[in-house]
Structure formats: structure tokens, C-alpha cells
Amino acid sequence: MRSTSLNTDAAGAAPPDAFGPFRVLHQIGAGTLGPVFRAYDPQQDRLVAVKLFRLDLAPERVHTLVAGLERLIAADLGHPAIATPIAAGLVDVAAYLAQDFVAADSLDTIVREFGGAPAADVVRVAAQLAGALDFAAAVGVYHGSLHP
């Protein structure tokens, strides 16, 4: 059994030109498991976010990860507070997940720039988040890694 390496480098290796049909435009972030890219979907004429999972996994485990991501897509998570998963696949030896692109600043950026929100707004956003989590749980999908 191999241990999983986490990638938190924003730069990392050069991104591929495409993830399946999605043409990479530029990197927009870096998560614990790898970088996130903004990409263009020419088939649907839309922007998507593509998460690349840069994990040190044996090939069969990468295929298992992709199968799990495909089950996530099949769960049909169409909800206003969820960036809908669109496609999953492999690029080289790494798995990727394409999702709806949501053009917005991160919460930490907003708080740093504008300060804390009024309590009523916090409660409203928390209720929307809880509704999205309930919706996903109803179809057997659990986030597992929420951060304040």
C-alpha cells in the first residue's frame, strides 16, 4: 500500500493543453489535492473549472478514483448552491473533474477586503450551504472536507 502525497504548490508542473474536450485557459487556484484550472468547453460554449488530482497513486487506484468521480456526476447534483460536476477522466496518469465554473471571489478574499458580514447574511448563506449538503446527502453524496 502506497501513501498519498498531497500537492499544495500553486505552480507545480505545466498544465496540459486540454482535459478531454476542455481547453485549458489558465490556473485559478490550488487545492490540497492539486491545481484548479479555468477551461473552455467548446461543445457547450461555456467555461468550466477543472480540478486536477495530483496524487501519488498506483494506476489501478487512479482508475478507481475516476470511477468514483463518474458516480458523482451520475448523482445529478443540479442545485443552485452546488457547482455541478460535468465530466471526469484521465490526463497522463492523473484524474480530473470538470465542474460548472462559478465566477466569484473566495470567502477569505471577501472577508479580507470587506470585513465580516452581518449576522443575517451569515445565517442566509449557512442555510443555503446546509440545503446544498442536504440535497447531496439525499442522493448519497457526502462532501467530507468542509472548511470555515
C-alpha positions as CSV (number, residue, x, y, z in Angstrom):
1,M,0.0,0.0,0.0
2,R,1.3,3.4,-1.0
3,S,0.8,6.6,0.9
4,T,-0.8,9.6,-0.8
5,S,1.3,12.7,-1.4
6,L,-0.6,16.0,-1.2
7,N,0.2,18.8,-3.6
8,T,-0.3,22.3,-2.4
9,D,2.0,24.0,-4.9
10,A,0.2,26.7,-6.9
11,A,2.6,26.4,-9.7
12,G,3.5,22.7,-10.0
13,A,4.3,21.2,-13.4
14,A,3.0,22.9,-16.6
15,P,-0.7,22.1,-17.1
16,P,-1.8,20.1,-20.1
17,D,-3.4,22.0,-23.0
18,A,-6.7,20.2,-22.5
19,F,-8.6,17.8,-20.2
20,G,-10.6,15.7,-22.7
21,P,-12.7,18.3,-24.6
22,F,-11.9,21.1,-22.2
23,R,-9.2,23.6,-23.4
24,V,-7.2,25.0,-20.5
25,L,-7.1,28.8,-20.3
26,H,-5.2,29.3,-17.0
27,Q,-4.8,28.1,-13.4
28,I,-7.2,29.7,-11.0
29,G,-6.2,28.1,-7.7
30,A,-4.6,25.2,-5.9
31,G,-6.3,22.8,-3.6
32,T,-4.9,20.3,-1.2
33,L,-5.1,17.6,-3.9
34,G,-3.9,19.6,-6.8
35,P,-4.4,22.7,-9.0
36,V,-7.7,24.0,-10.4
37,F,-7.9,25.5,-13.9
38,R,-10.4,27.6,-15.8
39,A,-11.1,25.9,-19.1
40,Y,-13.4,26.3,-22.1
41,D,-15.9,23.7,-23.2
42,P,-16.3,24.2,-27.0
43,Q,-19.1,21.6,-27.2
44,Q,-21.3,23.7,-24.9
45,D,-19.7,27.1,-25.4
46,R,-19.2,27.6,-21.7
47,L,-16.4,28.0,-19.1
48,V,-15.7,25.1,-16.7
49,A,-13.5,24.6,-13.6
50,V,-11.2,21.6,-13.9
51,K,-9.7,20.1,-10.7
52,L,-6.5,18.0,-11.4
53,F,-5.8,15.4,-8.7
54,R,-2.1,15.2,-8.4
55,L,-1.8,12.2,-6.1
56,D,0.9,9.6,-5.9
57,L,-1.4,6.6,-6.6
58,A,-0.9,3.3,-8.3
59,P,-2.6,3.2,-11.8
60,E,-5.5,1.0,-10.6
61,R,-6.2,3.4,-7.8
62,V,-6.4,6.3,-10.2
63,H,-8.9,4.4,-12.3
64,T,-10.9,3.7,-9.1
65,L,-10.8,7.5,-8.3
66,V,-12.1,8.3,-11.8
67,A,-14.9,5.7,-11.4
68,G,-15.9,7.4,-8.1
69,L,-15.9,10.8,-9.8
70,E,-18.1,9.4,-12.6
71,R,-20.6,8.2,-9.9
72,L,-20.6,11.7,-8.5
73,I,-21.6,13.0,-12.0
74,A,-24.3,10.4,-12.3
75,A,-25.8,11.5,-9.0
76,D,-27.2,14.5,-10.9
77,L,-26.3,17.2,-8.4
78,G,-28.3,20.0,-10.0
79,H,-28.7,22.5,-7.1
80,P,-28.3,26.3,-7.1
81,A,-25.6,26.1,-4.4
82,I,-23.6,23.3,-6.0
83,A,-21.1,23.6,-8.8
84,T,-22.4,20.7,-10.9
85,P,-19.9,18.0,-11.8
86,I,-19.8,17.7,-15.6
87,A,-17.1,15.2,-16.6
88,A,-14.2,13.1,-15.2
89,G,-11.3,11.4,-16.9
90,L,-7.6,10.9,-17.0
91,V,-4.8,13.1,-18.4
92,D,-1.5,11.3,-18.4
93,V,-1.6,9.4,-15.1
94,A,-3.7,11.9,-13.2
95,A,-7.5,12.1,-12.7
96,Y,-9.5,15.3,-13.3
97,L,-13.0,16.5,-12.5
98,A,-14.7,19.2,-14.6
99,Q,-17.4,21.3,-12.9
100,D,-19.5,24.3,-13.6
101,F,-17.4,27.4,-13.4
102,V,-18.6,29.9,-10.8
103,A,-17.1,33.4,-11.3
104,A,-16.7,34.7,-7.7
105,D,-14.1,35.6,-5.2
106,S,-13.2,33.2,-2.4
107,L,-14.7,33.8,1.0
108,D,-11.4,34.6,2.6
109,T,-10.8,37.3,-0.1
110,I,-14.2,38.9,0.5
111,V,-13.7,38.9,4.3
112,R,-10.3,40.4,4.0
113,E,-11.5,43.1,1.6
114,F,-14.9,44.0,3.2
115,G,-14.8,42.5,6.7
116,G,-17.3,40.3,8.3
117,A,-20.9,40.0,7.1
118,P,-23.9,41.0,9.1
119,A,-25.4,38.1,11.1
120,A,-28.5,37.9,8.9
121,D,-26.3,37.4,5.8
122,V,-24.2,34.7,7.5
123,V,-27.4,32.8,8.5
124,R,-28.8,33.1,5.0
125,V,-25.5,31.7,3.4
126,A,-25.2,29.0,6.1
127,A,-28.8,27.9,5.3
128,Q,-28.0,27.8,1.6
129,L,-25.0,25.7,2.3
130,A,-26.9,23.4,4.6
131,G,-29.6,23.0,1.9
132,A,-27.0,22.0,-0.6
133,L,-25.4,19.5,1.8
134,D,-28.9,18.0,2.5
135,F,-29.7,17.8,-1.2
136,A,-26.4,16.0,-1.9
137,A,-26.8,13.6,1.1
138,A,-30.3,12.7,-0.2
139,V,-28.6,11.1,-3.2
140,G,-25.8,9.5,-1.2
141,V,-23.1,12.2,-1.8
142,Y,-21.2,13.5,1.2
143,H,-18.6,16.3,1.0
144,G,-16.3,15.1,3.7
145,S,-14.0,18.2,3.7
146,L,-15.8,21.4,4.6
147,H,-13.7,24.4,5.8
148,P,-14.9,27.5,7.6
